[in-house]
Amino acid sequence: MQKPKVVILTGAGISAESGIPTFRGVDGLWEGHRIEDVASPEGFLRDPETVQRFYNTRRADVRKARPNAGHLALVALERKFEVHIITQNIDDLHERAGSKNVLHLHGEIMKSQSSSDPQKVYVIKGDDIRMGDLCPAGAQLRPHVVWFGESVPNMKEAIKLTNAADVFIVIGTSLQVYPAANLIYETKKECEIYLIDPNASTLNVGKRVVLINETACAAVPELVKMLTK
């Protein structure tokens, strides 16, 4: 018998509870840097050293972090459901928690890619990417992160997964980042939808969605218990 399919969209809120900064502050800056300076192809062309340092520091933050109760609870869903996680996060906390099917929309900070061909992706050797670290074709390596102005290559697969979901759970995102924010509208009519976020009640997502005004650590374990009974 085929297991029901649960598809989960996670955002910065779930990783923030593990101590990973959400980067973007109320002033529009990422850790004191303008977004266009550290998260765009143009910024990398202007000042690649600063961009590399920025992501090397972020990568160190990820290494120090540990999966939290929200990440771990999602693994328990796999006992009764076919579970797919679509994450906007570039960390590897879902994988370290034990989740088997994780689709990264915005890349993976623990990997590098060729600056001349985004399809050429590599595991980082050591802790950092440095200027002069080249891919086999001779191009400079850069973080494997989808920057502003770049396409989201895994979006088609994310839509396909969402279309087939029996249960769709949104965790730790205010649905302000597109195109990922549109996934909630790609669910079939009979799909159960839950949205977990401290600001869930302020979001205009329609009456079908069960809004849970809690953090991931507080609400995800309880929702998993309910779904697995």
DADAQUI-V318270 format. One line per field, one symbol per residue. phi: phi as a letter, one per 40 degrees, with the letter a starting at -180 (. if undefined). psi: psi as a letter, one per 40 degrees, with the letter a starting at -180 (. if undefined). burial: I if it has 24 or more other C-alpha atoms within 12 Angstrom, else O. Layout:
phi: ???
psi: ???
burial: ???
//
This chain:
phi: .ccdbbbbbbbdcccdccgcdcgccccgcbfgbcdccbbadcccccaccccccdcccccccccccbdbccdccccccccbbcbbbbbccccbccccchccbbbccbgbccbbaccbacccbbcccgcbbbchcbcdcgcccbccbccdgccbccccccccccdcccbbbbbgacfbbbcdccccccccdcccbbbbadbdccccbgcccccbcaccccccdcccdcccc
psi: hhiihhhhhiadddddeeehiechieeeihfeiidedefiddddddgdddddddddddddddddiiiadddddddddedeihhhhhieieifdddddehdghhhdfaheeiiiheeheehiihhhadihihehiideeihiiighhiheiigdedddddddddehdhhhhhfiefehieddeddeeiidehhhihhidfdeehgeiedhhhhgiidddddddddddde.
burial: OOOOIIIIIIIIIIIIIIOIIIIOOOOOOOOOOOIOIIIIIOOIOOOIIOIIOIIIIIIOIIOOIIIIIIIIIIIIIIOOIIIIIIIIIIIIIIIOIOIIIIIIIIIIIIIIIIIOOIOOIIOIOOOIIIOOIOIOOOOIIIIIIIIOOOOIOOIOOIIOIIIIIIIIIIIIIIIOOOIIIOIIIIIOOOIIIIIIIOOIOOOOOOOOIIIIIIIIIIIIIOIIOOIOO
//
